[in-house]
Amino acid sequence: MPKHRVEITKTAESDLREIFHYIAADNEEAANRLVSEIERQIDSLERYPLRCPVIPESPELGKEYRHIIYGQYRTVFRIDGTRVFILRILHSARLLSLKLFER
């Protein structure tokens, strides 16, 4: 099976740091576990990005974005050929808009 190249945007890296710091304020061990699992899921996209569903907001955003969910967080990405771009890592209660991708 072909491998995809996964690229994480600076915005997504910042999202992950913010999530870690928010959770670590109460429980650093839980924050480490959460971030490790999200990173594991991101790594798995090298081989299986199409297993993830297209997000419901895709028609309104005008592009096909997919997501992978872990707990209350979802990692939003798009596939371009053999490249996977991790765009955002957000709490699932947040609604997506194009403005979230313009940062």
PyMOL commands that set and color helices and strands:
alter all, ss='L'
color gray80, all
select helices_A, chain A and resi 10-24+28-44+49-51+58-61+98-101
alter helices_A, ss='H'
color red, helices_A
select strands_A, chain A and resi 5-8+66-70+73-80+83-91
alter strands_A, ss='S'
color yellow, strands_A
deselect
rebuild
show_as cartoon
